[in-house]
Amino acid sequence: MKIVPLLGRILFALIFVMSGISHVGGAGVEYAASAGVPAANFLVRVAGLLSLIGGLSVLLGYKAKVGAWLVIVFLIPVTFAIHRFWGIADPMAAQMQMANFMKNVALVGSALLIAYFGAGPLSLDNK
């Protein structure tokens, strides 16, 4: 069953690696700006770097605890800046943002587990 933490790391990290690549390239800048994020062009790219580096670290199991903290540092401000469901009048849009907010809360919980327990037996950290 040593493969279970590896599979979990892979599935967890994919969202951060894929979105990190997009954000470093500038995807999401307009959306962040429309949500009121100051200096969106700069901050989206910084967030993309945090996401990408943290995601790769967890994926490879190399310094995974540090990588998990990078993911947390990425997720917390993004969650509160972008997914403010409590301020949306349209019930359908509010529900979608609440789903994204709660997804990010769950991802923070998962990252906290990795930050505490590490990458598991099949990882570069364990070599």
C-alpha positions in Angstrom: 0.0 0.0 0.0 3.0 2.3 -0.3 1.6 3.5 -3.6 -1.4 5.2 -1.9 0.4 8.3 -0.7 2.1 8.6 -4.1 -1.2 8.5 -5.9 -2.6 11.0 -3.4 0.3 13.3 -4.0 0.0 13.1 -7.7 -3.8 13.8 -7.7 -3.4 16.6 -5.2 -0.5 18.3 -7.0 -2.0 18.2 -10.5 -4.3 21.2 -10.0 -1.4 23.3 -8.6 1.1 22.4 -11.4 -1.4 22.9 -14.2 -2.9 26.2 -12.8 0.6 27.4 -11.9 1.8 27.1 -15.4 -1.3 29.0 -16.6 -1.0 31.8 -14.0 2.7 32.3 -14.7 1.8 32.9 -18.3 -0.8 35.5 -17.3 -4.0 33.5 -17.4 -6.5 34.8 -14.9 -5.1 38.4 -14.7 -8.2 40.0 -16.1 -10.5 37.9 -13.8 -8.3 38.8 -10.7 -8.4 42.5 -11.7 -12.2 42.4 -12.1 -12.4 40.8 -8.6 -10.5 43.9 -7.2 -7.1 42.3 -6.8 -4.5 45.2 -6.8 -1.5 44.8 -9.2 -3.2 41.7 -10.6 -0.7 41.3 -13.4 2.1 40.9 -10.9 0.2 39.1 -8.1 -1.3 36.4 -10.4 2.1 35.6 -11.7 3.6 35.4 -8.2 0.7 33.2 -7.2 1.4 31.0 -10.2 5.0 30.6 -9.1 3.9 29.6 -5.6 1.4 27.2 -7.0 3.8 25.7 -9.6 6.8 25.3 -7.2 4.7 24.0 -4.4 2.8 21.6 -6.6 6.0 20.2 -8.2 7.6 19.8 -4.8 4.6 17.8 -3.5 4.3 15.9 -6.8 7.9 14.8 -6.7 8.0 14.3 -3.0 11.1 16.6 -2.8 10.9 18.9 0.2 7.2 18.1 0.2 6.5 19.7 3.6 7.9 23.0 2.3 6.0 22.6 -1.0 2.8 22.1 1.0 3.4 25.3 2.9 3.9 27.1 -0.5 0.5 25.7 -1.6 -1.1 27.0 1.6 0.5 30.5 1.1 -1.0 30.4 -2.4 -4.4 29.2 -1.5 -5.3 31.4 1.5 -5.2 34.8 -0.1 -6.5 33.5 -3.4 -9.5 31.9 -1.7 -10.5 35.0 0.2 -9.7 37.5 -2.7 -11.3 35.6 -5.6 -14.1 33.4 -4.1 -16.0 35.9 -2.0 -19.4 34.2 -2.3 -20.8 36.2 0.6 -20.8 39.4 -1.4 -22.6 38.1 -4.5 -26.2 39.0 -5.1 -26.9 36.4 -7.8 -27.7 33.1 -6.0 -26.3 30.9 -8.8 -23.0 32.8 -9.0 -22.8 32.8 -5.2 -23.3 29.1 -5.1 -20.5 28.6 -7.6 -18.1 30.8 -5.7 -19.0 29.0 -2.4 -18.2 25.7 -4.1 -14.8 27.0 -5.2 -14.2 28.5 -1.7 -15.0 25.2 0.0 -12.9 23.3 -2.5 -9.9 25.5 -1.6 -10.6 25.0 2.1 -10.4 21.3 1.5 -7.2 21.7 -0.4 -5.7 23.7 2.5 -6.7 20.8 4.7 -4.9 18.3 2.5 -1.8 20.5 2.2 -1.7 20.7 6.0 -1.7 16.9 6.2 1.2 16.8 3.8 3.0 19.6 5.7 2.7 17.6 8.8 3.2 14.0 7.6 5.4 14.5 4.6 5.5 12.9 1.2 5.3 9.2 2.2 7.5 6.2 1.5 7.7 6.5 -2.3 9.3 10.0 -2.6 12.5 11.7 -3.1 12.3 12.9 0.6 12.4 9.3 1.7 15.5 8.3 -0.3 
